[in-house]
Amino acid sequence: MDGIKRENVTEIRIPFRDIDMHGHMHNAAYYAHAEAALASLWRHRPVVENEPAYLVRRSACTFHRGLRFDDAARFTVTVAKLGGSSVTFTVRVETGDALAAELEVVWVAVNPAGRQPVPLPAPTRDWLAGYAS
C-alpha cells in the first residue's frame, strides 16, 4: 500500500467478520468490497441532468490467493470496456505485490422508470474513459 490517494483505489484491512472457518475471506466479501470500491469511484462522476439508473448485468470473480484477517488489501477499479449503454469494470484485489483476485462487473444504464437500456451520457462516458485500462 503506497499511501497515495487515488479515487479509483480503495485500501482496507480485512475485517474478522469477513473470515470463514478456514481462515480465508468469504467469497461474497470480495464482491462486497469491490462494490464499495466502485461506489467510492462513482462519487466522483460528473453531474448529469436526468441521469439514468445503473444496474449490474453481470459479475464474475477469479480468485488467485486467499486473503486472511488483517491483510492489507488494495482494490483498484479500472474500465475494461465502454459499450453503448454499458460499462465493464475490472477490480483488481492486491495484497502487497500479490494479486489476490480479479473481479469483472458489468453495469448497464437504464431509464429509471421503464428499466430499458439507454445510452451512457456523454459526460459520464468521457469521465469513464479516463479510467480505461
DSSP file (Angstrom, degrees, kcal/mol; ACC not computed):
  #  RESIDUE AA STRUCTURE BP1 BP2  ACC     N-H-->O    O-->H-N    N-H-->O    O-->H-N    TCO  KAPPA ALPHA  PHI   PSI    X-CA   Y-CA   Z-CA
    1    1 A M              0   0    0      0, 0.0    10,-0.0     0, 0.0    94,-0.0   0.000 360.0 360.0 360.0 121.7    0.0    0.0    0.0
    2    2 A D        -     0   0    0      2,-0.2     3,-0.1     1,-0.1     0, 0.0   0.562 360.0-128.3 -91.1  -8.5    1.7    3.1   -1.2
    3    3 A G        +     0   0    0      1,-0.3     2,-0.4     0, 0.0    -1,-0.1   0.462  63.0 135.8  77.6  -0.7   -0.3    5.7    0.7
    4    4 A I        -     0   0    0      1,-0.0     2,-0.6     2,-0.0    -1,-0.3  -0.704  54.7-130.2 -83.5 130.2   -1.1    7.7   -2.4
    5    5 A K        +     0   0    0     -2,-0.4     2,-0.4    -3,-0.1     5,-0.1  -0.717  35.8 165.0 -86.3 118.3   -4.7    8.8   -2.6
    6    6 A R    >   -     0   0    0     -2,-0.6     3,-1.7     3,-0.3    -2,-0.0  -0.991  40.5-132.1-131.0 141.3   -6.5    8.0   -5.9
    7    7 A E  T 3  S+     0   0    0     -2,-0.4    36,-0.1     1,-0.3    37,-0.1   0.705 107.5  51.6 -68.6 -17.9  -10.2    8.0   -6.4
    8    8 A N  T 3  S+     0   0    0     33,-0.1    69,-3.0    32,-0.1     2,-0.4   0.302  99.4  77.7 -99.1   9.7  -10.1    4.6   -8.1
    9    9 A V  E <   -A   76   0A   0     -3,-1.7     2,-0.5    67,-0.2    -3,-0.3  -0.977  54.8-175.0-123.6 129.3   -8.2    2.9   -5.3
   10   10 A T  E     -A   75   0A   0     65,-2.4    65,-3.2    -2,-0.4     2,-0.5  -0.989   7.8-162.8-121.8 127.6   -9.6    1.7   -2.0
   11   11 A E  E     +A   74   0A   0     -2,-0.5     2,-0.3    63,-0.2    63,-0.2  -0.930  18.6 159.4-113.7 133.0   -7.4    0.3    0.7
   12   12 A I  E     -A   73   0A   0     61,-2.6    61,-3.0    -2,-0.5     2,-0.4  -0.892  39.0-122.8-139.5 168.3   -8.7   -1.7    3.6
   13   13 A R  E     -A   72   0A   0     -2,-0.3    59,-0.2    59,-0.2    58,-0.1  -0.970  45.1-106.4-109.5 135.5   -7.6   -4.2    6.2
   14   14 A I        -     0   0    0     57,-2.3    56,-2.9    -2,-0.4     2,-0.1  -0.451  37.9-136.7 -67.3 119.9   -9.6   -7.4    6.0
   15   15 A P    >   -     0   0    0      0, 0.0     3,-1.7     0, 0.0     4,-0.1  -0.421  15.0-118.1 -79.4 154.5  -12.0   -7.4    9.0
   16   16 A F  G >  S+     0   0    0      1,-0.3     3,-2.1     2,-0.2    53,-0.1   0.834 110.1  68.1 -57.9 -35.0  -12.6  -10.5   11.1
   17   17 A R  G 3  S+     0   0    0      1,-0.3    -1,-0.3     8,-0.0    -3,-0.0   0.715  96.3  56.1 -60.7 -19.5  -16.3  -10.6   10.1
   18   18 A D  G <  S+     0   0    0     -3,-1.7     8,-3.2     7,-0.1     2,-0.4   0.363  86.4 103.2 -92.8   4.4  -15.3  -11.5    6.5
   19   19 A I  B <   -G   25   0B   0     -3,-2.1     6,-0.2     6,-0.3     2,-0.1  -0.724  58.6-148.2 -97.0 136.1  -13.3  -14.6    7.5
   20   20 A D    >   -     0   0    0      4,-3.5     3,-1.8    -2,-0.4    -2,-0.0  -0.264  39.1 -87.8 -90.2-177.7  -14.6  -18.1    7.0
   21   21 A M  T 3  S+     0   0    0      1,-0.3    -1,-0.1     2,-0.1    -2,-0.0   0.603 126.4  57.8 -70.0 -10.0  -14.0  -21.2    9.1
   22   22 A H  T 3  S-     0   0    0      2,-0.2    -1,-0.3     0, 0.0     3,-0.1   0.407 119.4-106.7 -97.9   0.6  -10.9  -22.0    7.1
   23   23 A G  S <  S+     0   0    0     -3,-1.8    46,-0.5     1,-0.3     2,-0.2   0.509  83.9 111.9  90.2   4.4   -9.3  -18.6    7.9
   24   24 A H  S    S-     0   0    0     44,-0.1    -4,-3.5     1,-0.1    -1,-0.3  -0.698  77.3 -89.6-106.9 162.2   -9.8  -17.1    4.4
   25   25 A M  B     -G   19   0B   0     42,-2.2    -6,-0.3    -6,-0.2    42,-0.1  -0.488  50.2-103.8 -69.3 136.5  -12.1  -14.2    3.3
   26   26 A H    >>  -     0   0    0     -8,-3.2     4,-0.9    -2,-0.2     3,-0.6  -0.272  25.3-123.1 -56.0 143.5  -15.6  -15.3    2.3
   27   27 A N  H >> S+     0   0    0      1,-0.2     3,-0.9     2,-0.2     4,-0.9   0.906 111.7  54.8 -57.3 -42.9  -16.1  -15.3   -1.5
   28   28 A A  H 3> S+     0   0    0      1,-0.2     4,-2.1     2,-0.2    -1,-0.2   0.793  97.1  65.3 -63.7 -27.7  -19.0  -13.0   -1.2
   29   29 A A  H <> S+     0   0    0     -3,-0.6     4,-2.6     1,-0.2     5,-0.3   0.822  93.4  60.3 -67.0 -29.9  -16.9  -10.5    0.8
   30   30 A Y  H <X S+     0   0    0     -3,-0.9     4,-2.1    -4,-0.9    -1,-0.2   0.928 107.9  45.5 -59.8 -43.6  -14.7   -9.9   -2.3
   31   31 A Y  H  X S+     0   0    0     -4,-0.9     4,-2.7     2,-0.2    -2,-0.2   0.915 111.3  52.1 -65.5 -43.1  -17.9   -8.7   -4.1
   32   32 A A  H  X S+     0   0    0     -4,-2.1     4,-1.8     1,-0.2    -2,-0.2   0.920 113.6  42.9 -61.2 -44.4  -19.0   -6.5   -1.2
   33   33 A H  H  X S+     0   0    0     -4,-2.6     4,-2.0     2,-0.2    -1,-0.2   0.856 112.9  53.0 -71.5 -34.1  -15.6   -4.8   -1.0
   34   34 A A  H  X S+     0   0    0     -4,-2.1     4,-2.4    -5,-0.3    -2,-0.2   0.909 108.9  49.8 -65.1 -41.3  -15.4   -4.5   -4.8
   35   35 A E  H  X S+     0   0    0     -4,-2.7     4,-2.6     1,-0.2    -2,-0.2   0.883 109.4  51.6 -63.7 -38.0  -18.9   -2.8   -4.8
   36   36 A A  H  X S+     0   0    0     -4,-1.8     4,-2.1     2,-0.2    -1,-0.2   0.889 109.6  49.9 -64.8 -38.6  -17.7   -0.4   -2.1
   37   37 A A  H  X S+     0   0    0     -4,-2.0     4,-2.0     2,-0.2    -2,-0.2   0.903 111.3  48.7 -65.9 -41.1  -14.6    0.5   -4.2
   38   38 A L  H  X S+     0   0    0     -4,-2.4     4,-2.9     1,-0.2    -2,-0.2   0.917 110.9  50.5 -62.6 -43.3  -16.9    1.1   -7.3
   39   39 A A  H  X S+     0   0    0     -4,-2.6     4,-1.3     1,-0.2    -2,-0.2   0.879 107.8  53.7 -62.5 -37.9  -19.2    3.2   -5.2
   40   40 A S  H  < S+     0   0    0     -4,-2.1     4,-0.3     1,-0.2     3,-0.2   0.916 113.2  42.3 -63.4 -43.6  -16.2    5.2   -3.9
   41   41 A L  H >< S+     0   0    0     -4,-2.0     3,-2.2     1,-0.2    -2,-0.2   0.923 108.4  60.0 -65.7 -43.8  -15.1    5.9   -7.5
   42   42 A W  H >< S+     0   0    0     -4,-2.9     3,-1.7     1,-0.3    -1,-0.2   0.752  89.9  70.9 -60.9 -26.4  -18.7    6.6   -8.7
   43   43 A R  T 3< S+     0   0    0     -4,-1.3    -1,-0.3     1,-0.3    -2,-0.2   0.738  95.1  56.2 -59.8 -22.2  -19.0    9.5   -6.2
   44   44 A H  T <  S+     0   0    0     -3,-2.2    -1,-0.3    -4,-0.3    -2,-0.2   0.379  80.3 119.7 -93.9   3.5  -16.5   11.4   -8.4
   45   45 A R  S <  S-     0   0    0     -3,-1.7    79,-0.1    -4,-0.1     2,-0.1  -0.231  73.0 -94.0 -67.4 158.3  -18.6   11.2  -11.6
   46   46 A P        -     0   0    0      0, 0.0     2,-0.3     0, 0.0    -1,-0.1  -0.378  43.1-100.4 -70.4 151.9  -19.8   14.4  -13.3
   47   47 A V        -     0   0    0     -3,-0.1     2,-0.4    -2,-0.1    -3,-0.0  -0.589  43.1-170.0 -72.6 130.3  -23.2   15.7  -12.6
   48   48 A V    >   -     0   0    0     -2,-0.3     3,-0.9     4,-0.1     2,-0.2  -0.990  21.5-125.8-127.8 127.0  -25.6   14.7  -15.4
   49   49 A E  T 3  S+     0   0    0     -2,-0.4    -2,-0.0     1,-0.3     0, 0.0  -0.497  96.9   8.4 -69.5 139.3  -29.1   16.0  -15.7
   50   50 A N  T 3  S-     0   0    0     -2,-0.2    -1,-0.3     1,-0.2     0, 0.0   0.907  91.7-164.1  55.3  45.6  -31.7   13.2  -16.0
   51   51 A E    <   -     0   0    0     -3,-0.9    -1,-0.2     1,-0.1    -2,-0.0  -0.317  13.8-122.4 -61.1 137.5  -29.0   10.6  -15.1
   52   52 A P        -     0   0    0      0, 0.0     2,-0.2     0, 0.0    59,-0.2  -0.263  24.5-107.9 -71.0 167.6  -30.0    7.1  -15.9
   53   53 A A  E     -B  110   0A   0     57,-2.5    57,-3.0     2,-0.0     2,-0.4  -0.605  29.7-137.9 -86.8 159.3  -30.0    4.3  -13.3
   54   54 A Y  E     -B  109   0A   0     55,-0.2     2,-0.4    -2,-0.2    55,-0.2  -0.986  18.4-171.9-125.4 128.4  -27.3    1.7  -13.4
   55   55 A L  E     -B  108   0A   0     53,-2.3    53,-2.4    -2,-0.4     2,-0.5  -0.896  30.5-112.0-117.5 146.3  -28.0   -2.0  -12.9
   56   56 A V  E     +B  107   0A   0     -2,-0.4    51,-0.3    51,-0.2     3,-0.1  -0.671  33.5 176.7 -75.3 123.4  -25.5   -4.8  -12.5
   57   57 A R  E     -     0   0A   0     49,-3.5     2,-0.3    -2,-0.5    -1,-0.2   0.789  65.1  -5.8 -94.7 -36.4  -25.9   -7.0  -15.6
   58   58 A R  E     -B  106   0A   0     48,-1.2    48,-3.1     2,-0.0    -1,-0.4  -0.991  57.4-175.4-157.8 150.2  -23.1   -9.5  -14.9
   59   59 A S  E     +B  105   0A   0     -2,-0.3     2,-0.3    46,-0.2    46,-0.2  -0.990   6.0 173.6-148.5 150.1  -20.3  -10.1  -12.4
   60   60 A A  E     -B  104   0A   0     44,-2.1    44,-2.6    -2,-0.3     2,-0.4  -0.984  12.2-155.2-151.9 155.2  -17.5  -12.7  -12.1
   61   61 A C  E     -B  103   0A   0     -2,-0.3     2,-0.5    42,-0.2    42,-0.2  -0.998   4.7-160.6-139.3 134.4  -14.5  -13.2   -9.9
   62   62 A T  E     -B  102   0A   0     40,-2.8    40,-2.2    -2,-0.4     2,-0.4  -0.972  19.0-148.8-110.5 122.9  -11.3  -15.1  -10.4
   63   63 A F  E     +B  101   0A   0     -2,-0.5    38,-0.3    38,-0.2     3,-0.1  -0.777  26.8 163.8 -95.6 132.7   -9.5  -16.0   -7.1
   64   64 A H        +     0   0    0     36,-3.4     2,-0.3    -2,-0.4    37,-0.2   0.701  69.9   6.3-113.3 -35.8   -5.7  -16.1   -7.1
   65   65 A R  S    S-     0   0    0     35,-2.1    -1,-0.4    33,-0.1     2,-0.2  -0.961  75.9-115.1-155.1 130.0   -4.8  -16.1   -3.4
   66   66 A G        -     0   0    0     -2,-0.3     2,-0.2    -3,-0.1   -40,-0.1  -0.478  27.0-137.5 -70.9 132.0   -7.0  -16.2   -0.3
   67   67 A L        -     0   0    0     -2,-0.2   -42,-2.2   -42,-0.1     2,-0.2  -0.623  20.5-155.8 -85.0 150.5   -7.0  -13.1    1.9
   68   68 A R    >   -     0   0    0     -2,-0.2     3,-2.2   -44,-0.2   -54,-0.3  -0.750  35.0 -60.9-122.8 168.4   -6.8  -13.5    5.7
   69   69 A F  T 3  S+     0   0    0    -46,-0.5    -1,-0.1     1,-0.3     3,-0.1  -0.214 120.3   6.5 -50.8 132.1   -7.8  -11.5    8.7
   70   70 A D  T 3  S+     0   0    0    -56,-2.9    -1,-0.3     1,-0.3     2,-0.1   0.458  87.7 148.1  71.4   5.8   -6.0   -8.2    8.9
   71   71 A D    <   -     0   0    0     -3,-2.2   -57,-2.3   -57,-0.1     2,-0.5  -0.459  52.8-120.1 -62.1 140.6   -4.3   -8.5    5.5
   72   72 A A  E     -A   13   0A   0    -59,-0.2     2,-0.4    -2,-0.1    24,-0.2  -0.749  38.4-172.3 -80.3 128.4   -3.8   -5.1    3.9
   73   73 A A  E     -A   12   0A   0    -61,-3.0   -61,-2.6    -2,-0.5     2,-0.5  -0.970  17.0-155.8-130.0 142.1   -5.8   -5.2    0.6
   74   74 A R  E     -AC  11  94A   0     20,-2.9    20,-2.5    -2,-0.4     2,-0.6  -0.975   4.9-161.5-118.4 124.5   -5.9   -2.7   -2.3
   75   75 A F  E     -AC  10  93A   0    -65,-3.2   -65,-2.4    -2,-0.5     2,-0.5  -0.930  10.4-170.5-106.9 113.5   -9.0   -2.6   -4.6
   76   76 A T  E     -AC   9  92A   0     16,-2.5    16,-2.4    -2,-0.6     2,-0.5  -0.927   6.5-155.6-111.9 121.7   -8.2   -0.8   -7.9
   77   77 A V  E     + C   0  91A   0    -69,-3.0     2,-0.3    -2,-0.5    14,-0.2  -0.822  19.7 165.3 -99.2 128.6  -11.1   -0.1  -10.3
   78   78 A T  E     - C   0  90A   0     12,-2.6    12,-2.6    -2,-0.5     2,-0.6  -0.899  38.5-112.3-131.6 166.3  -10.5    0.4  -14.0
   79   79 A V  E     +dC 132  89A   0     52,-2.8    54,-2.3    -2,-0.3    10,-0.2  -0.897  28.1 178.4-101.7 118.9  -12.7    0.4  -17.0
   80   80 A A  E     +     0   0A   0      8,-2.8     2,-0.3    -2,-0.6     9,-0.2   0.794  68.3   5.1 -88.2 -32.0  -12.2   -2.5  -19.3
   81   81 A K  E     - C   0  88A   0      7,-1.5     7,-3.0    52,-0.0     2,-0.5  -0.978  53.5-154.5-157.3 138.3  -14.9   -1.7  -21.9
   82   82 A L  E     - C   0  87A   0     -2,-0.3     5,-0.2     5,-0.2     2,-0.1  -0.974  22.8-179.0-112.8 119.7  -17.3    1.0  -22.7
   83   83 A G        -     0   0    0      3,-3.1    37,-0.2    -2,-0.5    -2,-0.0  -0.360  46.4 -88.3-101.0-172.9  -20.4   -0.1  -24.7
   84   84 A G  S    S+     0   0    0      1,-0.2    36,-2.4    -2,-0.1    -1,-0.0   0.924 123.1   1.7 -63.7 -45.1  -23.3    2.0  -26.0
   85   85 A S  S    S+     0   0    0     34,-0.3    24,-3.6    22,-0.0     2,-0.3   0.285 126.3  68.3-124.1   6.8  -25.3    1.6  -22.8
   86   86 A S  E     - E   0 108A   0     22,-0.2    -3,-3.1    34,-0.1     2,-0.4  -0.871  53.3-158.8-131.1 161.1  -22.9   -0.4  -20.6
   87   87 A V  E     -CE  82 107A   0     20,-2.3    20,-2.8    -2,-0.3     2,-0.6  -0.998  11.0-150.4-137.2 134.1  -19.6   -0.2  -18.8
   88   88 A T  E     -CE  81 106A   0     -7,-3.0    -8,-2.8    -2,-0.4    -7,-1.5  -0.925  16.2-164.2-106.8 119.1  -17.4   -3.1  -17.8
   89   89 A F  E     -CE  79 105A   0     16,-3.3    16,-2.3    -2,-0.6     2,-0.4  -0.759   7.7-154.4 -99.5 146.1  -15.3   -2.5  -14.7
   90   90 A T  E     -CE  78 104A   0    -12,-2.6   -12,-2.6    -2,-0.3     2,-0.5  -0.984   6.7-164.6-114.9 133.0  -12.3   -4.6  -13.6
   91   91 A V  E     -CE  77 103A   0     12,-2.7    12,-2.6    -2,-0.4     2,-0.4  -0.959   4.7-160.3-119.6 112.7  -11.5   -4.6   -9.9
   92   92 A R  E     -CE  76 102A   0    -16,-2.4   -16,-2.5    -2,-0.5     2,-0.6  -0.784   3.2-157.5 -91.0 132.1   -8.0   -5.9   -9.0
   93   93 A V  E     +CE  75 101A   0      8,-3.0     7,-3.2    -2,-0.4     8,-1.6  -0.954  19.7 174.1-112.9 118.0   -7.5   -7.0   -5.4
   94   94 A E  E     -CE  74  99A   0    -20,-2.5   -20,-2.9    -2,-0.6     2,-0.4  -0.919  23.7-164.6-125.9 149.5   -3.9   -7.0   -4.3
   95   95 A T  E >  S- E   0  98A   0      3,-2.6     3,-2.2    -2,-0.3     2,-0.3  -0.976  74.7 -39.3-130.6 118.9   -2.1   -7.6   -1.1
   96   96 A G  T 3  S-     0   0    0     -2,-0.4   -22,-0.1     1,-0.3    -2,-0.0  -0.523 124.4 -30.6  61.1-127.8    1.4   -6.4   -1.1
   97   97 A D  T 3  S+     0   0    0     -2,-0.3     2,-0.4    -3,-0.1    -1,-0.3   0.319 118.6 101.6 -99.4   6.4    2.7   -7.3   -4.5
   98   98 A A  E <  S- E   0  95A   0     -3,-2.2    -3,-2.6     1,-0.0     2,-0.5  -0.757  70.7-130.1 -99.5 137.1    0.5  -10.4   -4.8
   99   99 A L  E     + E   0  94A   0     -2,-0.4    -5,-0.2    -5,-0.2     3,-0.1  -0.730  26.3 176.6 -80.5 122.5   -2.7  -10.5   -6.9
  100  100 A A  E     -     0   0A   0     -7,-3.2   -36,-3.4    -2,-0.5   -35,-2.1   0.823  60.5 -17.8 -95.5 -39.7   -5.5  -11.9   -4.7
  101  101 A A  E     -BE  63  93A   0     -8,-1.6    -8,-3.0   -38,-0.3     2,-0.4  -0.989  47.1-145.2-162.6 159.0   -8.5  -11.7   -7.0
  102  102 A E  E     -BE  62  92A   0    -40,-2.2   -40,-2.8    -2,-0.3     2,-0.4  -0.993  19.4-167.4-132.1 126.5   -9.8  -10.0  -10.2
  103  103 A L  E     -BE  61  91A   0    -12,-2.6   -12,-2.7    -2,-0.4     2,-0.5  -0.893   8.2-158.1-114.3 145.3  -13.5   -9.1  -10.5
  104  104 A E  E     -BE  60  90A   0    -44,-2.6   -44,-2.1    -2,-0.4     2,-0.4  -0.989  12.8-178.0-120.0 128.7  -15.4   -8.1  -13.6
  105  105 A V  E     -BE  59  89A   0    -16,-2.3   -16,-3.3    -2,-0.5     2,-0.5  -0.990   9.9-159.3-131.0 124.4  -18.6   -6.1  -13.1
  106  106 A V  E     -BE  58  88A   0    -48,-3.1   -49,-3.5    -2,-0.4   -48,-1.2  -0.912   8.5-170.3-107.4 123.2  -20.8   -5.0  -16.0
  107  107 A W  E     -BE  56  87A   0    -20,-2.8   -20,-2.3    -2,-0.5     2,-0.4  -0.854   5.8-157.0-106.3 146.0  -23.3   -2.1  -15.4
  108  108 A V  E     -BE  55  86A   0    -53,-2.4   -53,-2.3    -2,-0.4     2,-0.4  -0.985  16.8-128.5-122.0 136.7  -26.0   -1.1  -17.8
  109  109 A A  E     +B   54   0A   0    -24,-3.6     9,-2.1    -2,-0.4     2,-0.3  -0.676  36.2 178.6 -80.9 131.9  -27.5    2.3  -18.0
  110  110 A V  E     -BF  53 117A   0    -57,-3.0   -57,-2.5    -2,-0.4     3,-0.0  -0.938  38.6 -98.0-134.4 156.2  -31.3    2.2  -17.9
  111  111 A N     >  -     0   0    0      5,-2.6     4,-2.6    -2,-0.3     5,-0.2  -0.596  36.6-134.5 -66.6 127.3  -34.3    4.5  -17.9
  112  112 A P  T  4 S+     0   0    0      0, 0.0    -1,-0.1     0, 0.0   -58,-0.0   0.829  99.3  42.2 -58.4 -32.9  -35.3    4.8  -14.2
  113  113 A A  T  4 S+     0   0    0      1,-0.1    -2,-0.0     3,-0.1    -3,-0.0   0.955 128.9  22.4 -80.4 -51.9  -39.0    4.4  -14.9
  114  114 A G  T  4 S-     0   0    0      2,-0.1    -1,-0.1     3,-0.0    -3,-0.0   0.560  89.9-134.2 -96.9  -8.6  -39.1    1.6  -17.5
  115  115 A R     <  +     0   0    0     -4,-2.6     3,-0.0     1,-0.2   -60,-0.0   0.757  55.3 144.5  59.9  26.6  -35.7   -0.1  -16.8
  116  116 A Q        -     0   0    0     -5,-0.2    -5,-2.6     1,-0.1    -1,-0.2  -0.756  59.2 -94.7 -92.8 143.0  -34.9   -0.2  -20.5
  117  117 A P  B     -F  110   0A   0      0, 0.0    -7,-0.3     0, 0.0    -1,-0.1  -0.251  45.7-177.5 -57.9 141.0  -31.3    0.3  -21.7
  118  118 A V        -     0   0    0     -9,-2.1    -9,-0.3   -33,-0.2     0, 0.0  -0.923  35.0 -84.6-133.1 158.7  -30.3    3.9  -22.6
  119  119 A P        -     0   0    0      0, 0.0   -34,-0.3     0, 0.0   -35,-0.1  -0.303  48.6-102.3 -62.8 146.7  -27.1    5.3  -24.0
  120  120 A L        -     0   0    0    -36,-2.4   -34,-0.1   -37,-0.2   -38,-0.0  -0.512  47.0-103.6 -62.3 134.2  -24.4    6.3  -21.5
  121  121 A P     >  -     0   0    0      0, 0.0     4,-2.9     0, 0.0     5,-0.2  -0.361  27.3-121.2 -60.8 141.9  -24.4   10.1  -21.1
  122  122 A A  H  > S+     0   0    0      1,-0.2     4,-2.8     2,-0.2     5,-0.2   0.890 111.1  50.3 -55.0 -45.8  -21.5   11.7  -22.9
  123  123 A P  H  > S+     0   0    0      0, 0.0     4,-2.1     0, 0.0    -1,-0.2   0.904 113.4  46.4 -62.3 -37.8  -20.0   13.4  -19.8
  124  124 A T  H  > S+     0   0    0      2,-0.2     4,-2.9    -3,-0.2    -2,-0.2   0.925 112.5  50.1 -67.2 -44.5  -20.1   10.1  -17.9
  125  125 A R  H  X S+     0   0    0     -4,-2.9     4,-2.1     1,-0.2    -1,-0.2   0.919 111.5  48.4 -59.3 -45.5  -18.6    8.2  -20.9
  126  126 A D  H  X S+     0   0    0     -4,-2.8     4,-0.7    -5,-0.2    -1,-0.2   0.906 113.2  48.0 -62.5 -42.0  -15.8   10.8  -21.2
  127  127 A W  H >< S+     0   0    0     -4,-2.1     3,-1.0    -5,-0.2    -2,-0.2   0.930 111.4  49.6 -64.6 -46.2  -15.1   10.6  -17.5
  128  128 A L  H >< S+     0   0    0     -4,-2.9     3,-2.3     1,-0.3    -1,-0.2   0.856 100.0  65.5 -61.7 -35.2  -15.1    6.8  -17.5
  129  129 A A  H >< S+     0   0    0     -4,-2.1     3,-1.5     1,-0.3    -1,-0.3   0.795  89.9  67.3 -58.6 -27.7  -12.7    6.8  -20.5
  130  130 A G  T << S+     0   0    0     -3,-1.0    -1,-0.3    -4,-0.7    -2,-0.2   0.619 101.1  48.1 -68.0 -11.7  -10.1    8.3  -18.1
  131  131 A Y  T <  S+     0   0    0     -3,-2.3   -52,-2.8    -4,-0.2    -1,-0.3   0.222  80.5 136.0-110.5  11.2  -10.1    5.0  -16.2
  132  132 A A  B <    d   79   0A   0     -3,-1.5   -52,-0.2   -54,-0.2    -3,-0.0  -0.344 360.0 360.0 -63.6 138.5   -9.7    2.8  -19.2
  133  133 A S              0   0    0    -54,-2.3    -1,-0.1    -2,-0.0   -53,-0.1   0.437 360.0 360.0 -94.0 360.0   -7.1    0.0  -18.7
